Amino acid sequence: MRIIENTTKFHIEEPTAVAIGKFDGFHLGHQKLLRQLREQKDQGLLSAVFTFVPSPAAFFSSEPVRDLSTVAEKRRIFEQSGVDYLIEFPFFQEIADMEPELFIHDVLVGMMNAGCVVAGDDVSYGKRGAGDSALLRKKAKENGYKVIIIDKVLYGQRVVSSTYVREAVREGNMGLVAKLLGTPYYVGGEIVHGNRFGRTLGMPTVNLLPPQEKLLPPKGVYYSYVYLHSRSGNRSYDGVQIPSITNIGTKPTVNNVNQMGVETYLYNFNADVYGENIEVYLLEHKRPEMRFGSVEELKAQMQEDIAAGRKYHGI
């Protein structure tokens, strides 16, 4: 996959099928869209995804925006999906003020060489998001591309959307999140040294500091599983699913540092994995984060959590 980033001056020579969107969370609706994009490859078009970095929501917000998927996570997803081109188009005021017709003519056709545009029926682009699916269809013939508009995916009576997924994550409803995404929600990154407090209690854990832009569920303990990825690629645990239990929070009993961390106990595992990459998949919320009156109380609760996790995973 070729990534085009940090530039508004490019031209793709080959005709492409282009998908437009933020693709936050890569839910079932996004997956349906990309399946259609792949089908266009059978028609001789290369697949291309167009997305803004930062997103318009982040650009215009006065508060930090937490995303379901980081830029790095999206890249991995698109790579695995067989996308040929990923366009991370810079978003700034001049782009925000671009008229929708100009976006179609200059960007989709002029830069992307679009022979087909694939989008959801709620697609928006151009100044104040005024461009929509109807305008894409209206301008298709004169600009030489075809349009495929994807119907919404429903879960129950509600449309599957990034907003719906985000609500479920914030509520800690990880079962619902997994249904909307087709896979459990995960937090990834490099394993870092913690304060080694768990090791002193005979319950060593691995720690990661999630990217600041990553949306996290409520603080607390979650049943989970992890994938470890060795940088050398030759470790026995590389790519193996390992049952685990995870705490998301700031460890209020141990310290008063207000830094969010993801701390995970891996069952039947004792290798040195500092510096390796980890993906922590959150399956179910067990309990909220708590402050205990003593280290002994904390240790007792951790032992209970780990025992409950063994029962949950059947190990």
Disulfide bonds with the S-S distance in Angstrom:
none
